[in-house]
Amino acid sequence: MRHYVKRLELVKKTAERIILELKDRIDTNISMDDNDGEVTSLNNSNEAIQALMTLGYAKYEIDKVIRKIDISNMTIEDIIKVVLNNLSKH
């Protein structure tokens, strides 16, 4: 159990570092119309998947969780947090 807790702490710290790195890549001055929202959700999802795969999670595990949640209004950071939270429960 102790090993599991340490692993979760390490995953959390790594996720926080990735989130900080991704924040620098996001242009907050981008304006969106209705169609761009769908593209942004897809891009956020792809960025989150790549970040989580970097942490060592398999794409099928991540996809399984993402399919269960509504990511339409979520940032990359939010998607990563929700997926990590769901994956840590298993």
Secondary structure as the mmCIF struct_conf table of DSSP 4:
data_model
#
loop_
_struct_conf.conf_type_id
_struct_conf.id
_struct_conf.beg_label_comp_id
_struct_conf.beg_label_asym_id
_struct_conf.beg_label_seq_id
_struct_conf.end_label_comp_id
_struct_conf.end_label_asym_id
_struct_conf.end_label_seq_id
HELX_RH_AL_P HELX_RH_AL_P1 ARG A 2 LYS A 23
TURN_TY1_P TURN_TY1_P1 ASP A 24 ARG A 25
TURN_TY1_P TURN_TY1_P2 THR A 28 ASN A 29
HELX_RH_AL_P HELX_RH_AL_P2 ASP A 34 THR A 54
TURN_TY1_P TURN_TY1_P3 LEU A 55 GLY A 56
HELX_RH_AL_P HELX_RH_AL_P3 LYS A 59 ILE A 66
TURN_TY1_P TURN_TY1_P4 ARG A 67 LYS A 68
BEND BEND1 ILE A 69 ILE A 69
TURN_TY1_P TURN_TY1_P5 SER A 72 ASN A 73
HELX_RH_AL_P HELX_RH_AL_P4 ILE A 76 SER A 88
TURN_TY1_P TURN_TY1_P6 LYS A 89 LYS A 89
#
